[in-house]
Amino acid sequence: MVKIKGMQNTQTVEDYLKAIYKLSAIETDGVSTNSLAKSMETKASSVTDMVKKLAQKELANHIKYQGVSLTPKGETIALNIIRKHRLWESFLVNKLNFQWDEIHEIAEQLEHVSSDKLTNKLDKFLGFPKSDPHGDPIPDINGKMHKTRDVRLSDLLKGDQGIITGVLDSSKSFLGFMEENKLKLGSSITVEDLYEFDDSIIVKVNGSQKTTLSKYVSNNLNIKTND
């Protein structure tokens, strides 16, 4: 794997690269300094200083007024960090029985363990999972991710069925709501009814439990349909 050399505070550098990679999926023409500052919870001036350092190390490109993008080298490092994060989340949930809403902060620490040998052994131990407990794809050793064609629960019609494959909101409060309502990855969903006045829906979970979900919840659940 590509290593970061000649830069202090490697963990912060890795966090920046990961943030730029994720934001680039939204800001495809270049990540703005303000967006990056918000993501990193820091000042725009601090972001500007770091971006200059990343550019000097050929980890990122920065064109004034056009935003920041990763170089191939920077993207490789970002994907490796994402891979480690999602593998550790899978390990914490599947092997140590942590809940969804407990794992993110722990994985944030574990993702910075630098041993590629440990990461590869962890991947093998878990059976080379394609996605993490939130349904997000896990990059393989070459940085490739399995693509899915899931839809939002809010796109389904009355009578439609499917399987929960992921969440778009991974906040602690949202994941706590999912746990309380026994909505887990792999749970089967049948749309029982739709309410036009507020776009809430009634679903049957795993063939028995009926639950009313708000528009916000249904917009943030990915579903693999049975068609």
Disulfide bonds with the S-S distance in Angstrom:
none
